Amino acid sequence: MTIDYEKMLEEAYSQLPADAFEHKRFEIPKPNCTTYGSRTVLHNFKDLCDGLNRDQTHLLRYLSKEMATATAVDGSRAIFQGRFDSQTCQRLIEHYVREFVMCPVCKRPDTKILKERRLYFLICEACGARSSVRPV
């Protein structure tokens, strides 16, 4: 019943998903913001959510709380009450990615957020790590 180390290692590698071995560079999508009077419009909001693999309501709720303003979604755009520049939007999205998208163990963006009872967990699909995240 002795299995040598190489066979055990090959068996462990065979159980990992195929995308765990891919090395592609993840780039945070750039926000496209314009200000109209006292409103700021994020034109590529849907593309941002798709690129980050997150639900629109989750990202919108995060941005709304961080900017401390009212928000609305209009098709593929997000509208914020108040004047915010592109650098502010970019900084907040980068912070969101660090906290809610990137795996703290393997630093890959292949994650999903799961709610169990009252707690939220960031589950990495590449390495299988499971870490708690704060609710938004």
N, C-alpha and C positions, 0 to 999 in steps of 0.2 A: 504493500500500500504506500510505497514511497514514490512520490511524483517529484521529479527534479524541478529546480527553480525556473528553467527556461519554459517548460511546458505550462507551469502555472502562470507565468508572465504572458505567454501567448494566449492562454485562455482568458485572462483578464483583459488583454487588448481586444480580443474578439467580442467582448461584451460591451465595449464602449461604442457610442454612436460614431458614424463615419465623419460627421462634421467636426468632431473633436480633433481630428488630425489636420484639418484644413487651416492654413495660415493666411487669412485675408485681412487686409487692413480695414478697420472700422473708422469711418469719418463721421463726425457729428454734422448733420445737415445745417447749413447756414440759414438763419431766419431772414425773411424778406419783409421788413417792417416799414410802414409809412404812417405819417401822422396827418390826420385831417381834422383841423380845429383842435378840439379837446379829446379826440379819440385816436387810438393807435390801432392799426389794422395789421395783423400778421397774415400775409397773403398765402403762404405755403404751409399753413398749420396742418392740413391733412397729410401732406407729404412728410412733414416732420414726424407725425405720429406713426406713419407707415414705416419710415426709415428707422425709428426707434423701437418698432414692434410693440407699441403701447396703445391703450384705449384713449380715444380723444378726451373723454370725460376726466380721466386720471391726470393727464398732462394739463388740461385746462384748469382743473381744480388746484393743481400745484401752482401754476402761474398766477392764478387769481389770488391765492393766499399770499404768495411772495410779493406780488405787486400791490396787495391790499386795495384791490379795485374790483368793480363789477365786470363780468365778461359775458360774451355771447358768441355762439358759433353761427356763421352764416355760410352754408355750403362748405367750401374747403378753406374758409378764412375764419380767423378768430378776431373778435373786436374787443378792445380793452378801453374802459373809460379812463382817460388821462393821457398825458403825453409821456411816452417812453421811447428812448432811442434804440437803435439796433444793437448797440453794445450791451445795453441792459438786458435785452431779450436773449442775446447770445450767451451772456454770463449766466443767466438763470437756466437756460437749457443745458449748458455744460454742467452746472451744479446738479440738475435733475438727472443727467446721464450718470454722473459719478455716484449718486445716491440710489437711484431706482432702476438703472439699466445694467451697469457693469457689475460683473461678478466680483465680489471682494477676494475670492480665492484665486481664480485663474485669470482675472482681468479681461474676460471676454463678454461681448454684448449679447450672447445667446441665452437670455434669461426670460422668465415670465414671473408675474406677481400672482400669488395665490392667497386667498383669504381662508383661514381656518378659525372658526368661531369668531373671536374678536381680534385675532392677530394676523398680520400680513407677513408673508415670507417671499423672499426672492429666491427662486429655484433656478439653478444654472442647468441648462440642457446639455452643455458640453462636458462639465466635470461632475455634475450631480450634487454640487454643494447646495446647502440650504441655509439661508441666513435671514434673520428677521429685519424688517424695515418698518419705519414709522408710518402710521396711517396719514393720508393726506386729507 
